[in-house]
Amino acid sequence: MTENPRLKGAGTFVVKILDRQNATWQGQVTWAEKKQTLYFRSALELLKLIDSTIDTGSGWEQPEEGGLA
């Protein structure tokens, strides 16, 4: 099986929405390949967490209280 170059850096994420508040989602996201789970406070933060895996590929660091790392 050949690897698709468009999927380079792609990953599998499981998103669990725990609450909806202030017109956005709060919940947890699990990166399946690394078996890492983080909580997010907004849909924008969720997208930034997923995007950060493509940039670094090394893993997530838990963001400090009050914002993304």
C-alpha positions, 0 to 999 in steps of 0.5 A, spaced: 500 500 500 502 506 498 502 512 502 498 518 499 502 524 500 496 529 501 495 525 508 502 526 510 501 528 517 494 526 518 491 523 524 485 520 527 482 524 533 476 522 537 472 528 539 467 528 545 462 534 546 461 535 553 457 541 553 455 547 549 456 554 552 457 561 549 455 559 542 461 554 542 463 547 544 467 544 550 469 537 551 475 533 550 479 530 544 483 524 543 489 523 538 488 516 537 495 514 534 499 517 541 493 516 546 493 523 548 487 526 551 486 534 552 480 538 554 478 544 550 474 550 551 472 552 544 471 550 537 477 554 535 481 551 541 479 544 538 482 546 531 488 549 534 490 543 538 488 539 532 492 543 527 498 543 532 499 536 531 500 537 524 506 542 525 510 539 530 507 531 530 511 530 536 505 531 541 501 535 545 502 539 551 497 541 556 495 548 555 496 553 561 490 555 565 487 561 561 489 559 554 493 555 549 500 554 549 
